[in-house]
Amino acid sequence: MNIQTRKPGAVAEVDEDTPLVTAVLTGDATAEDLESVRRHASVYVYETPVRLWHWINAAAILVLIVTGWLIANPPPTMQIGEAANQFVFGYIRFAHFAAAMIMTAGFFGRIYWAFMGNHHSKQMFRLPILNRHWWSEVFFEIRWYLLLEKEPKKYIGHNPLAQLAMFFFMTLGLSFMIVSGFALYAEGSGQGSLPDILLGWVIPLVGSSQTLHGLHQLGMWAIVVFVMIHIYVAVREDIMSRQSIVSTMISGHRTFKDDRRD
């Protein structure tokens, strides 16, 4: 195989039967070592803005879940002193609002990068619902997760089922949580405030503040379930699938465990 210098993102043409040039460079490399090197190819998938958004968004969601639970279920004060001299609940609310604003800013940044980034960055925002092959892949992934398929398929970006989940729980889910959360925030900001001008119409639309509170909490639990499944699937696929999962969202590179195309 000839090692060719190429631009980032370009795919080099190689002869699978030709020994690697690295055999000359690593004198103790065995045939098994070289076969492993040949198989472990990688593709740059997730650009830096996407990876930064993923981890910042994950941290913000964690803070929002914890503080949201405490806001809905206020803890008793554990400090000795007058309640007027304490600000425990105020700090909880502040952390919740700050995390919400960070998540919102990050989400708009993620939307921007869907237009500016590579084609993988667009997956979360659009579904090829008219593509029959895509739907067949969705059902294949369901069977794979239910252990009804013997071997998984290879994907460079999100697999179709993950794309579907990301669209509903992240794209639509975060949109709902942002709108409903800032609508509740607008209620406390007062009539005529900027949040009230932008989203003051949401509470009358659903009927009452209490109804919106309930919907917002249901949205939180939906995201909690998604996060649990997401972590389980990511670890499971890192072990059982034919490509890297967790490390890909750190380095941006998808590494494959075999060189078969199917």
GULUMZA-958955 format. One line per 3 residues: number of its first residue (from 1); their letters; for each residue x, y, z of N, C-alpha, C. Coordinates in steps of 0.2 Angstrom, whole numbers, plus 2048, in hexadecimal, padded with zeros to 3 digits. Example, Ala and Ser with C-alpha at 12.3 -4.5 7.8 and 13.67 -1.06 7.14 Angstrom:
2
1	AS	842/7E4/827/83E/7EA/827/842/7F0/827 | 840/7F5/823/844/7FB/824/840/800/827
***
This chain:
262
1	MNI	804/7FA/800/800/800/800/804/806/800 | 803/80B/7FC/806/811/7FC/803/816/801 | 807/819/805/804/81E/80A/805/825/806
4	QTR	7FF/828/804/7FF/82E/800/7FD/834/805 | 800/839/803/7FE/840/807/7F8/842/804 | 7F3/844/808/7ED/846/805/7EA/84C/80A
7	KPG	7E5/84F/807/7E2/855/80B/7DD/852/810 | 7DC/855/816/7D8/852/81B/7D1/851/817 | 7CE/84B/819/7C7/84A/817/7C7/846/810
10	AVA	7CD/846/80D/7CE/842/806/7CF/83B/808 | 7CC/836/804/7CD/82F/805/7D2/82C/800 | 7D7/829/803/7DC/826/7FF/7DB/820/7FC
13	EVD	7DD/81E/7F6/7DB/818/7F3/7E1/813/7F5 | 7DF/80D/7F8/7E4/809/7FA/7E3/802/7F7 | 7E8/7FE/7F6/7E7/7F7/7F4/7E7/7F3/7FB
16	EDT	7E2/7EF/7FC/7E1/7EB/802/7E6/7E6/803 | 7E9/7E3/7FD/7ED/7DD/7FD/7F4/7DF/7FE | 7F6/7E6/7FD/7FD/7E8/7FE/7FF/7E9/805
19	PLV	805/7E7/807/807/7E8/80E/807/7F0/810 | 806/7F1/816/807/7F8/818/80E/7FA/818 | 810/801/816/816/803/816/819/804/81D
22	TAV	814/804/822/816/804/829/81A/7FE/82B | 81A/7F8/827/81D/7F3/829/825/7F4/829 | 827/7F9/825/82E/7FB/824/830/7FF/82A
25	LTG	82B/803/82D/82C/807/832/82C/804/839 | 828/7FF/83A/828/7FB/840/82A/7F4/840 | 831/7F3/841/834/7ED/840/831/7E7/844
28	DAT	82D/7E8/849/82A/7E3/84D/823/7E2/84C | 820/7E5/846/819/7E4/845/818/7DD/842 | 813/7DA/844/811/7D3/842/80C/7D4/83D
31	AED	80A/7CF/839/805/7CF/834/7FE/7D0/837 | 7FD/7CE/83E/7F7/7D0/841/7F7/7D7/843 | 7FD/7DA/845/7FD/7E1/846/7FB/7E5/840
34	LES	7FE/7E3/83A/7FD/7E7/834/7F5/7E6/832 | 7F2/7E0/833/7EB/7DF/831/7E7/7E4/836 | 7E9/7E4/83C/7E5/7E9/840/7E6/7F0/83E
37	VRR	7EC/7F2/83C/7EC/7F9/83A/7E8/7FA/833 | 7E8/7F5/82F/7E4/7F6/829/7DD/7F6/82A | 7DA/7F3/82F/7D3/7F3/831/7D1/7F9/834
40	HAS	7D5/7FC/839/7D3/802/83D/7D4/808/839 | 7D0/809/834/7D0/80F/831/7CB/814/834 | 7CC/81B/833/7C7/820/837/7C5/825/832
43	VYV	7C0/828/833/7BD/82D/82F/7BB/833/834 | 7BD/839/832/7BB/83F/836/7B4/841/835 | 7B0/840/83B/7A9/841/83A/7A7/847/83E
46	YET	7A8/848/844/7A5/84D/848/7AA/853/849 | 7A9/859/846/7AE/85E/847/7AE/861/84E | 7B3/865/84F/7B4/868/856/7AD/86B/859
49	PVR	7AA/870/855/7A4/873/858/79F/86E/85A | 79E/869/856/799/864/858/79B/860/85E | 7A1/85E/85F/7A3/85B/865/7A3/85F/86B
52	LWH	7A5/866/86A/7A4/86A/870/79D/86B/872 | 798/86C/86D/791/86C/86F/78F/866/872 | 791/860/870/78E/85A/873/790/85A/87B
55	WIN	796/85C/87D/798/85B/884/796/861/888 | 796/867/885/793/86D/889/78B/86C/88A | 788/869/885/781/868/885/77F/863/88A
58	AAA	784/85D/88A/783/858/88F/783/85B/896 | 788/85F/898/789/862/89E/784/867/8A0 | 781/86B/89B/77C/86F/89D/775/86B/89E
61	ILV	774/866/89B/76E/861/89C/76F/85E/8A3 | 775/85C/8A5/775/859/8AB/774/85E/8B1 | 776/864/8B0/774/869/8B5/76D/86B/8B5
64	LIV	76A/86B/8AF/763/86D/8AF/75F/867/8B2 | 761/861/8B1/75D/85C/8B4/75D/85C/8BB | 763/85D/8BE/764/85D/8C5/760/863/8C8
67	TGW	761/869/8C6/75E/86F/8C8/757/86F/8C7 | 755/86C/8C1/74E/86C/8C0/74A/868/8C5 | 74D/862/8C6/74A/85E/8CB/749/861/8D2
70	LIA	74E/865/8D4/74E/869/8DA/749/86E/8DA | 748/871/8D5/743/877/8D4/73C/874/8D5 | 73B/86E/8D2/735/86B/8D2/733/868/8D9
73	NPP	739/866/8DD/739/863/8E3/73D/867/8E8 | 73C/86C/8EA/740/871/8EE/743/86D/8F4 | 74A/86D/8F5/74C/86A/8FB/74C/86E/901
76	PTM	74B/86A/907/74B/86E/90D/752/871/90F | 752/877/912/758/87A/913/75C/876/918 | 762/876/918/767/872/91C/76B/877/920
79	QIG	76A/87D/91F/76F/882/922/76B/885/929 | 76F/886/92D/76C/889/934/76C/891/933 | 766/894/933/766/89B/933/75F/89C/930
82	EAA	75D/8A3/92F/757/8A5/92C/757/8A4/925 | 751/8A2/923/750/8A1/91B/752/8A7/917 | 750/8AD/91A/752/8B3/916/759/8B4/915
85	NQF	75D/8B1/919/765/8B2/918/768/8AC/914 | 764/8A8/911/766/8A2/90D/764/8A3/906 | 768/8A0/901/766/8A1/8FA/767/89B/8F7
88	VFG	766/895/8FA/767/88F/8F7/762/88E/8F1 | 75C/88F/8F1/757/88E/8EC/759/893/8E6 | 75B/899/8E8/75D/89E/8E3/763/89C/8DF
91	YIR	768/898/8E2/76E/896/8DF/76C/890/8DA | 767/88C/8DC/764/887/8D8/761/88A/8D2 | 75D/88F/8D3/75A/892/8CD/75F/895/8C8
94	FAH	764/898/8CB/769/89C/8C7/76C/896/8C3 | 76E/891/8C6/772/88C/8C2/76D/889/8BC | 767/888/8BE/762/886/8B9/762/88B/8B3
97	FAA	761/891/8B5/760/896/8AF/767/897/8AB | 76C/897/8AF/773/897/8AB/774/892/8A7 | 773/88B/8A9/774/886/8A5/76F/886/89F
100	AMI	769/888/8A0/764/889/89A/766/88E/895 | 769/893/897/76C/898/892/772/895/88E | 776/892/892/77C/88F/88F/779/889/88A
103	MTA	774/885/88C/772/880/887/76E/883/881 | 76B/889/882/767/88C/87D/76C/88F/878 | 771/893/87A/776/896/876/77A/890/872
106	GFF	77B/88B/875/77F/885/872/77A/882/86D | 774/882/86E/76F/87F/869/76F/883/863 | 76F/88A/864/76F/88E/85E/775/88E/85A
109	GRI	77B/88D/85E/781/88C/85B/781/885/857 | 77E/880/85A/77E/87A/856/77A/87A/850 | 774/87E/850/770/87F/84A/775/883/844
112	YWA	778/888/847/77D/88B/842/782/887/83F | 785/882/843/78A/87E/840/787/878/83C | 780/877/83C/77D/872/837/77E/875/830
115	FMG	77E/87C/830/77E/87F/829/786/880/827 | 78A/881/82C/791/882/82A/796/87C/82A | 794/877/82E/798/871/82F/797/86C/829
118	NHH	79A/866/82A/79A/860/825/793/85D/825 | 792/858/821/78B/856/820/789/852/826 | 78D/84F/82A/78C/84C/830/788/850/836
121	SKQ	78A/856/835/788/85B/83A/780/85D/839 | 77E/85B/833/777/85C/832/772/857/834 | 775/851/835/771/84B/837/76B/84C/83C
124	MFR	76D/850/841/768/850/847/762/855/845 | 763/858/840/75D/85D/83E/759/85B/838 | 75A/855/835/756/853/830/756/84C/82F
127	LPI	750/849/82D/74F/842/82D/74D/841/825 | 750/83C/822/74E/83A/81B/748/835/81C | 742/838/81E/73C/834/81F/739/831/819
130	LNR	73B/833/813/738/831/80D/73D/82B/80A | 742/82A/80D/747/825/80B/746/81E/80E | 743/81A/809/742/813/80C/748/80F/80F
133	HWW	74D/810/80C/753/80D/80E/755/80F/815 | 754/816/816/756/818/81D/751/815/822 | 74B/814/821/746/811/825/748/80A/827
136	SEV	74A/806/821/74C/7FF/822/752/7FF/827 | 757/804/827/75C/804/82B/75A/806/832 | 755/80A/833/752/80B/83A/750/805/83D
139	FFE	74C/801/839/749/7FB/83C/74F/7F6/83D | 754/7F6/839/75A/7F1/83A/75D/7F3/841 | 75E/7F9/842/761/7FB/848/75D/7FA/84E
142	IRW	756/7FA/84E/752/7F8/853/753/7F0/854 | 753/7EC/84F/754/7E5/850/75B/7E4/853 | 760/7E8/851/767/7E7/854/767/7E9/85B
145	YLL	764/7EE/85D/764/7F0/864/760/7EB/868 | 75B/7E7/865/757/7E2/869/75B/7DB/868 | 761/7DB/866/765/7D5/865/762/7D0/860
148	LEK	75E/7D2/85B/75B/7CE/856/75F/7CE/850 | 764/7D2/84F/769/7D1/84A/770/7CF/84C | 773/7CB/848/77A/7C8/84B/77F/7CD/84A
151	EPK	77F/7D1/845/785/7D6/844/782/7DD/843 | 785/7E2/845/783/7E9/844/786/7EB/83D | 783/7F1/83B/786/7F4/835/78A/7F9/836
154	KYI	78E/7FC/831/793/801/832/790/808/830 | 791/80D/834/78E/814/833/794/819/834 | 794/81E/830/799/823/832/797/828/836
157	GHN	791/82B/835/78D/82F/83A/789/82C/83E | 783/82F/840/77E/82B/844/77B/826/840 | 77A/820/844/776/81B/840/76E/81E/840
160	PLA	76A/81B/83B/764/81E/83A/75F/81F/841 | 760/81A/845/75C/81A/84B/75E/81F/850 | 765/820/850/768/825/854/766/82C/852
163	QLA	766/82D/84B/764/833/848/75D/835/849 | 758/830/849/751/831/84B/750/833/852 | 754/830/857/754/831/85E/756/838/85F
166	MFF	75C/83A/85C/75F/841/85D/75A/846/85A | 757/845/855/752/84A/852/74C/84B/857 | 749/846/85A/744/847/85E/746/849/865
169	FMT	74B/846/868/74D/848/86F/751/84E/86F | 755/84F/86A/75A/855/86B/757/85B/867 | 756/85A/860/754/860/85C/74D/862/85E
172	LGL	748/85E/85F/741/860/861/741/860/868 | 744/85C/86C/743/85C/873/747/862/876 | 74D/864/874/750/86A/877/74C/870/875
175	SFM	749/870/86F/745/876/86D/73F/877/871 | 73C/871/873/736/872/877/738/874/87E | 73E/871/881/740/873/888/742/87A/888
178	IVS	745/87D/883/748/884/882/742/888/882 | 73D/887/87E/737/88B/87D/733/88B/884 | 731/885/886/72D/885/88D/731/888/893
181	GFA	738/886/893/73C/889/899/73C/891/899 | 73D/894/893/73D/89B/893/736/89E/893 | 731/89A/892/72A/89D/893/729/89D/89A
184	LYA	72B/898/89E/72B/898/8A5/72F/89E/8A8 | 735/89F/8A5/739/8A4/8A8/736/8AB/8A6 | 733/8AC/8A1/72F/8B2/89F/72A/8B4/8A4
187	EGS	727/8AF/8A7/722/8B0/8AC/725/8B4/8B2 | 72B/8B1/8B4/72E/8B5/8BA/731/8BB/8B8 | 733/8BC/8B2/736/8C2/8AF/732/8C8/8AF
190	GQG	72B/8C7/8AF/726/8CC/8AF/724/8CE/8A8 | 71E/8D1/8A8/71B/8D3/8A2/71F/8D8/89E | 720/8D8/898/724/8DD/894/72B/8DC/894
193	SLP	72E/8D6/898/735/8D5/897/736/8D1/890 | 73C/8D1/88F/73E/8CE/888/73C/8C6/888 | 73D/8C2/88D/73A/8BC/88D/733/8BB/88C
196	DIL	72F/8C0/88F/728/8C0/88F/726/8C2/888 | 729/8C7/885/728/8C9/87E/729/8C3/879 | 72E/8C0/87A/730/8BA/875/72B/8B4/876
199	LGW	72A/8B2/87D/727/8AC/87E/721/8AC/883 | 71F/8B2/884/719/8B3/889/713/8B0/886 | 712/8AE/880/70C/8AB/87D/70C/8A4/87E
202	VIP	711/8A1/881/711/899/882/70D/897/887 | 70D/89A/88D/708/898/893/701/899/891 | 6FF/89E/88E/6F8/89E/88C/6F6/899/887
205	LVG	6FB/897/883/6FA/892/87E/6F8/88B/881 | 6FC/889/886/6FB/883/889/6F6/883/88F | 6F4/889/891/6EE/88A/895/6F0/88D/89C
208	SSQ	6F6/88B/89F/6F8/88D/8A5/6FF/88C/8A7 | 702/890/8AC/709/88F/8AD/70A/888/8B0 | 705/885/8B4/706/87F/8B7/706/879/8B2
211	TLH	702/87A/8AD/702/875/8A7/709/875/8A4 | 70C/87B/8A2/712/87C/89F/718/879/8A4 | 717/87A/8AA/71C/877/8AF/71C/870/8AE
214	GLH	716/86D/8AE/715/865/8AD/718/863/8A7 | 717/866/8A1/71A/864/89B/721/865/89B | 724/86A/89E/72B/86B/89E/72E/866/8A2
217	QLG	72B/863/8A8/72E/85E/8AC/72E/857/8A8 | 728/856/8A4/728/850/8A0/72D/850/89B | 72F/856/898/734/857/893/73B/855/896
220	MWA	73C/857/89D/742/855/8A0/743/84E/8A1 | 73D/84A/8A3/73E/843/8A4/73F/83F/89D | 73C/842/898/73D/83F/891/745/840/890
223	IVV	748/845/891/74F/846/890/753/842/895 | 751/841/89B/754/83C/89F/755/835/89D | 74F/833/89A/74E/82C/897/753/82C/891
226	FVM	753/831/88D/757/831/887/75F/831/889 | 761/835/88E/768/835/890/76A/82E/892 | 766/82A/896/767/824/899/768/81F/893
229	IHI	763/81F/88E/764/81A/889/76A/81C/884 | 76B/823/883/771/825/87F/777/822/882 | 778/823/889/77F/821/88C/77F/819/88B
232	YVA	77A/816/88C/77A/80E/88C/77C/80C/885 | 778/80F/880/77A/80D/879/781/80F/877 | 783/815/879/78A/817/877/78F/812/879
235	VRE	78E/810/880/793/80B/882/792/804/87F | 78C/802/87E/78B/7FC/87B/78E/7FB/874 | 78C/801/870/78F/801/869/796/801/869
238	DIM	799/805/86E/7A1/805/86E/7A4/7FE/86F | 7A0/7FA/872/7A3/7F3/873/7A0/7EE/86D | 79A/7EF/86B/797/7EA/867/797/7EC/85F
241	SRQ	797/7F2/85E/797/7F4/857/79D/7F3/853 | 79D/7F5/84D/7A3/7F5/849/7A7/7FB/848 | 7A5/800/84C/7A8/807/84C/7A9/80A/853
244	SIV	7AD/80F/854/7AE/812/85A/7A7/817/85B | 7A6/818/861/7A0/81C/863/7A2/822/868 | 7A4/820/86E/7A5/825/873/7AC/829/871
247	STM	7B1/826/86F/7B7/82A/86D/7B6/82E/867 | 7B1/82C/863/7B0/831/85D/7AD/838/85F | 7AA/838/865/7A7/83E/867/7AD/842/86B
250	ISG	7B2/83F/86C/7B8/843/86F/7BD/845/86A | 7BF/840/865/7C4/842/860/7C1/844/85A | 7BB/842/858/7B7/844/852/7B8/83F/84D
253	HRT	7BC/83A/84E/7BE/835/849/7BA/82E/84A | 7B7/82C/845/7B3/825/846/7B8/820/844 | 7BA/81B/848/7BF/816/847/7BB/810/845
256	FKD	7BC/80C/840/7B9/806/83E/7BD/800/840 | 7B9/7FA/842/7BD/7F4/845/7BE/7EF/83F | 7BB/7F0/83A/7BC/7EC/834/7BC/7F0/82E
259	DRR	7BE/7ED/828/7BF/7F0/822/7B9/7EE/81D | 7B4/7EA/81F/7AF/7E8/81B/7AA/7EE/819 | 7A8/7EF/813/7A4/7F4/811/79D/7F4/813
262	D	79A/7ED/814/793/7EC/816/791/7EE/81D
***
